[in-house]
Amino acid sequence: MDHLSRPSLALPLILSIGSCLYLIALGIYRLYWHPLAHFPGPKLAGLSRWYEFYYEVVRKGNLTFHLPDLHRKYGPIVRITPDELHVEDSDYWEYLYSRTSRLDKYEWMSGRMGSDGMIFTTANSDLHKLRRGVLNPFFSRRSIAKFQPFIKEKIQSLCAKFEQYKEDGRILALNHAFSAFAGDVICQYCFGLCYNHLESPNFEESFHDAFIAVSAFGHTTLQFPWVTPIINSLPDRLVDKMNPALHMLLVLKKDFERIISKIAKSERKNPEPLTVFHEVLNSDLPEREKDLKRLGDEAFGILGAGTETTAWALTLAAFYLINQPATMERLQVELKAAIPDPIAPLDWLRLEELPYLSACIKEAVRLSYGVTSRSPRISPDRPFKYKSWDIPAGTPVSLTIVDVHNDEAVFPDSQSFTPERWLNNPRTHNGSSLDRYFVSFGKDARSCLGINLAHAELYMVLATIFRRFTFELYETDVSDVRMAHDFFIPSPKLDSKGVRVRVVGIDN
Ligand code: HEM
């Protein structure tokens, strides 16, 4: 019996000792011989990714808030994971996120979205260029200007709903309304059809829950990339029981693939107006790039990026304007002078000429941050430089939009909503244009694909609703819009009920 049991005990013992020795050797390597070992930072962060896990998963999207503490302690450049550096220096943005350098993204980060099939998660810069090249023309100013009639139609639906809220005195959750609006718009542009979320009672149906679920869960899938394939292989009903929002996401992904497959099979290759995915399928992208699963992921990335970011910027703008009567009054004076007829359809390009509206939008987008997690860049073949530091080629290095937009030297009283800071070509303390530090859409080859669409939506919605309606906040304060968690996109406190208002007046 004794000699029979010995081999079965010996193997686990050898494996355990082997694993311990491996971990000790890895720890010593990371702390003393790793190419980043001489960079400042907490030893625990250099030792293992569990440091990041603690702040992101256990403390629910907290690393972005912790980074300024690390910089206060260790200086402007800090090793934040075994392989990664973070810089806090707003002037470094232009160098790191340079339009002219060939930069990759960090492949590890693709795990956050569970796929490297979308432009957003494509690490290699050449493959990214190929994929993005097909999409770019569709998102130019000219293309978006042509898409205005559809945006106007959706704004009319939004206004019709607001009128009903006024009639029956119901409470309106603006964040839900804007999610439904932005989701319908981007969906129509991508596929030529949409789910009509704007028509759902109380805007209950939208992509909001599904996209927030994937963003929040992204901290877990980033640490454990194997979780995504497991979830994908589970029966639908089980996922629904475990996490209904995540289930909704899987259903959506399958639906996007179904819609794209239908477009691929349709006889009409060039319908009028053309949609993003008709264009991609007609393009000369290699066939492997037109694989249904890849395009489903791409659609998911574009719809995700195009819905919550825009909806959140609209929500912030609305909250601050309603909460600051003097700011609202100044905007309304400008709108009334420019738009004598409150129900006249508005033109995005003309609205862009209104200085105070433009300043309000810029300030709302600044405070909405766009993406709140760090977004590293890698120079594959030449070292980055930061002051006296040489950063080895291949190292992921990042800044964070939140740090730049909260830099008090650039944006004094940075948490306040002050549109005036954008008027009359402002300069910073060092004489630079303030625009240089406005990085909500990114600035390099990976910058926002949908910036023109986002602007068209922001200008047209805000001008229309604040020319026509008067709102009153309902049980909502600044804590409902202040970022309390970084779920890759900003999230307010978890028990927020949203930005809720009463519609108290209509100018017809
Ligand atoms: C206020 C609204 C928006 C903000 C603040 C915003 C912000 C951003 C930022 C910061 C990035 C770059 C992230 C990085 O460095 O990796 C980005 C990328 C992206 N955005 Fe937006 N976005 C907005 C609206 C939209 C809209 C309406 C679309 C719809 C098409 C969109 C689609 C994308 C896509 C596809 C990418 C990935 C681009 C690439 O990797 O080449 N975004 N966005």
Boltz pocket constraint, residues with backbone or C-beta under 6 A from the ligand:
constraints:
  - pocket:
      binder: B
      contacts: [[A, 119], [A, 120], [A, 121], [A, 132], [A, 186], [A, 301], [A, 302], [A, 305], [A, 306], [A, 307], [A, 309], [A, 310], [A, 313], [A, 365], [A, 368], [A, 369], [A, 370], [A, 371], [A, 375], [A, 439], [A, 440], [A, 441], [A, 442], [A, 445], [A, 446], [A, 447], [A, 448], [A, 449], [A, 450], [A, 451], [A, 453], [A, 454]]
      max_distance: 6.0
